[in-house]
């Protein structure tokens, strides 16, 4: 029997003092979450039992939920499924369901752009959003057996893990590499709704297990498929570019607050303009432009002018394939989160622009952070740009190589770990 817990909580809260409203609503939301978790567990047991039989008769359909090609980080996993006789992968292109006044908002044109990106790569791609009629297509229509999510936010209900648990096993592999102690990585209902949540390492699994309300029962260590690029490809020795990659969180009311763009964006542009001898790549977060506009920090003309100035002096990159650019660059300037770990894998120096409002980094990431050139003010920025970018000196190189070796990040094939884990669940081995 369906019980509208959230409506009940909202109704009751209306008759209570303000100091009690929040706790009452929170209580009923948790009751709804627990009910959903029981529903999902029951479904997952049935689906898993069914798929153990089905995999002996046919290929299982593995769907990848995607609404932003710039955050596509599961290529190595798609490739492994495509080469395995037991599976048939498909990219389901949709859009998120954020409201128009949110900087995450997407239109039908966004879905069309994402679809073209995957289709051009030659991947098996289908629309899960009806662009002509502006309607979401329920995932049940595609009859997937396994669904991979990379985003926990703004997932439309008929495409989300609660509804999809009726007919598929759901898995979550974050598109980003967690770095701070912010609760984004373990407190969402979404984290409890998926059948399995693959995390980077044992350290994160232990930390999340202590913090998650389900005691981390669906956590599994696998690594990050995004880092498989460095495992599978030989390092490029010829490097000639410098990347500037600003984050989008200009409004520091967000939980991560990485961005320093309002303080450093103009300074770095002027430095680049004064040094045309350097080959520049401007790789802003895809949400930066809309975040600046929605929060009214800059006018549309000011934002467009800024981007145009970068296009005049370097490469402007806004697509999902960017690790090949990392391989061609000898330094990066950024305040992004995932980029720090990804660029760390190249062994090259990273100039990190430090926001005072960023939450503390976790213990694993903190050690990596000490191998970066951490910048807190304009004077430090000027000195490091002169040393690292102009003179190409790298005093922290040996320390960075040592930390990378000890981290084990460059010795892990995450996609294979995930594939083997799923095949083990389905009681199917590579030798069957």
Helices and strands as residue ranges (DSSP letters): H 5-13, H 18-54, E 60-66, G 69-71, H 75-83, E 87-93, H 108-120, E 125-127, E 129-130, E 135-136, G 139-142, E 146-149, G 157-159, H 161-164, E 169-173, G 183-185, H 189-193, E 196-199, H 202-211, E 219-221, G 225-227, H 228-232, E 241-245, H 261-274, E 279-282, H 288-294, H 300-313, E 314-316, H 323-326, E 329-334, H 338-344, E 349-353, H 363-369, E 373-375, H 378-384, I 385-390, H 397-407, G 409-411, H 414-425
